[in-house]
């Protein structure tokens, strides 16, 4: 990893050049599989994914020069940070970026949000806000659960069986609510998120 002072317009920070051998191999294998599949489609006179045409000659053979150019920067990443962080911490934070990518899967899964085709401006803004808020809550939950080594998805699945019973007698004005008995794992989750939640469940 190589770092140097750098500025983007008026924002000053540190630019780091990183190389990940595993990522390089994964990209190479993925590209090879994609080109092999595209080649079989071409030979069958079928359409291929846009952008892959440059890798083939008129005989549908793979152009080694085009492939070499595509592989040139595989595994390399540039990281820009406005904070002066130790190299190992900068790398760890960067490669934790998959949290953002996994967020979309979380929103589709745990948060049960689906793509919605809104046309009115206010509805688009509202939908984006809900998605952002859902991801924010998942991110905060992840931070709170670090000490118990549990993912937000695992915690939410565990809490899915938790429910609260409400009893009310309108004639006597009597009402009571109780959370069903928690499992040890549920107690651990609530304690990690906020100890006050355990008091509320009593």
C-alpha positions in Angstrom: 0.0 0.0 0.0 1.4 3.4 -1.0 0.0 6.7 0.4 0.6 10.3 -0.6 -1.0 13.7 0.2 -3.6 14.6 -2.4 -6.3 17.1 -3.0 -9.6 16.9 -4.9 -10.4 20.4 -5.9 -10.1 22.2 -2.5 -10.5 19.1 -0.3 -7.1 17.9 1.0 -6.5 14.4 2.2 -4.5 11.2 1.7 -4.6 9.1 -1.5 -3.8 5.4 -1.0 -3.0 2.9 -3.7 -3.9 -0.6 -2.7 -3.5 -4.0 -4.3 -5.6 -7.1 -3.5 -4.3 -10.3 -5.0 -7.5 -12.2 -4.2 -9.6 -9.5 -5.9 -7.4 -9.7 -8.9 -7.9 -13.5 -9.3 -11.6 -13.2 -8.7 -12.0 -10.5 -11.4 -9.9 -12.5 -13.8 -11.9 -15.7 -13.3 -15.2 -13.8 -13.5 -14.2 -12.1 -16.8 -13.0 -15.4 -18.3 -16.3 -17.0 -17.5 -18.2 -14.1 -18.9 -16.2 -14.1 -22.1 -16.4 -17.9 -22.5 -20.2 -17.7 -22.3 -20.3 -14.7 -24.7 -18.2 -16.6 -27.2 -20.6 -19.6 -27.1 -23.5 -17.1 -27.8 -21.7 -15.6 -30.7 -21.0 -18.9 -32.3 -24.7 -19.7 -31.9 -25.4 -16.3 -33.6 -27.0 -14.9 -30.5 -26.7 -11.4 -28.9 -24.1 -10.9 -26.1 -23.9 -8.4 -23.3 -23.2 -4.8 -24.4 -19.5 -3.9 -24.1 -18.1 -7.4 -24.7 -17.8 -7.0 -28.4 -14.4 -5.3 -28.1 -13.0 -8.6 -26.8 -13.7 -10.5 -30.0 -12.4 -10.4 -33.6 -14.5 -11.1 -36.7 -14.1 -14.8 -36.2 -15.4 -14.6 -32.7 -12.0 -15.4 -31.2 -10.9 -13.6 -28.0 -8.5 -10.7 -28.6 -5.5 -11.2 -26.3 -4.5 -7.6 -26.4 -8.0 -6.4 -25.4 -8.1 -8.9 -22.6 -4.6 -7.8 -21.4 -5.7 -4.2 -21.3 -8.8 -5.0 -19.3 -6.7 -7.0 -16.8 -4.1 -4.3 -16.3 -5.5 -2.7 -13.2 -7.4 -5.7 -11.7 -6.9 -5.8 -8.0 -5.8 -2.2 -7.7 -7.9 0.3 -5.7 -7.5 4.0 -5.0 -8.7 5.2 -1.6 -9.1 8.9 -0.7 -9.4 9.9 3.0 -9.7 13.3 4.6 -8.6 11.7 7.9 -5.0 10.7 8.6 -5.5 7.1 9.5 -3.0 4.3 10.0 -2.6 2.2 6.8 -4.1 -0.9 8.2 -7.2 1.0 9.4 -7.6 2.7 6.1 -7.5 -0.6 4.3 -10.0 -2.2 6.7 -12.5 0.6 6.4 -12.2 0.5 2.6 -12.8 -3.2 2.3 -15.7 -2.9 4.7 -17.4 -0.9 1.9 -19.2 -4.1 1.0 -21.5 -3.1 3.8 -23.0 -0.5 1.5 -23.4 -3.2 -1.2 -25.0 -5.6 1.3 -27.3 -2.8 2.4 -29.3 -3.2 -0.8 -29.7 -6.9 -0.1 -30.7 -6.0 3.5 -33.3 -3.5 2.3 -34.8 -6.2 0.0 -34.6 -8.9 2.6 -34.9 -7.9 6.3 -36.5 -4.4 5.6 -38.8 -6.0 3.0 -38.5 -3.0 0.7 -39.0 -3.6 -2.9 -38.4 -1.4 -6.0 -41.4 0.8 -6.5 -42.0 2.7 -9.6 -43.1 6.2 -8.4 -43.5 9.0 -10.9 -44.4 11.9 -8.7 -41.5 13.8 -7.2 -42.7 13.8 -3.6 -43.3 10.1 -3.7 -39.8 9.4 -5.1 -38.3 11.5 -2.3 -40.4 9.7 0.3 -39.4 6.3 -1.0 -35.7 7.2 -1.0 -35.9 8.6 2.5 -37.5 5.4 3.8 -34.7 3.3 2.2 -32.1 5.6 3.6 -33.7 5.5 7.1 -34.0 1.7 7.0 -30.3 1.4 6.1 -29.3 4.0 8.8 -31.1 1.9 11.4 -29.4 -1.3 10.1 -26.0 0.5 10.3 -26.6 1.7 13.9 -27.7 -1.8 14.8 -24.5 -3.2 13.4 -22.4 -0.8 15.6 -24.3 -1.8 18.7 -24.0 -5.5 18.0 -20.2 -5.5 17.4 -19.5 -6.5 21.0 -21.7 -9.6 20.8 -20.4 -10.6 17.4 -23.7 -10.7 15.6 -24.9 -9.3 12.3 -28.0 -7.1 12.1 -29.8 -9.7 9.9 -29.1 -12.4 12.5 -30.3 -10.2 15.3 -33.6 -9.2 13.5 -34.3 -12.8 12.6 -33.8 -13.8 16.3 -36.1 -11.0 17.5 -38.7 -11.9 14.9 -40.3 -14.3 17.3 -40.6 -11.8 20.1 -44.0 -10.3 20.7 -45.9 -8.3 23.3 -49.4 -9.1 24.7 -51.8 -6.4 25.6 -54.7 -6.9 28.0 -57.4 -4.3 28.6 -60.6 -4.2 30.5 -62.6 -1.2 29.3 -65.2 -1.5 32.0 -62.8 -1.3 34.9 -60.2 0.9 33.0 -57.6 -1.8 33.6 -54.8 -2.5 31.1 -51.6 -4.4 31.2 -48.9 -5.3 28.7 -46.2 -8.0 28.9 -43.5 -9.2 26.6 -43.4 -13.0 26.2 -40.4 -14.6 28.0 -37.2 -13.8 26.1 -34.6 -16.3 25.1 -31.0 -15.8 26.3 -30.1 -14.7 22.8 -32.9 -12.1 22.6 -31.8 -10.7 26.0 -28.3 -10.4 24.8 -29.4 -8.5 21.7 -31.6 -6.1 23.6 -28.9 -5.5 26.2 -26.4 -4.7 23.5 -28.7 -2.3 21.7 -30.0 -0.6 24.8 -30.3 -1.9 28.4 -33.5 0.1 28.9 -35.2 -2.2 26.4 -34.9 -5.1 28.9 -36.7 -3.0 31.5 -39.5 -2.4 29.0 -39.8 -6.1 28.3 -40.3 -7.0 32.0 
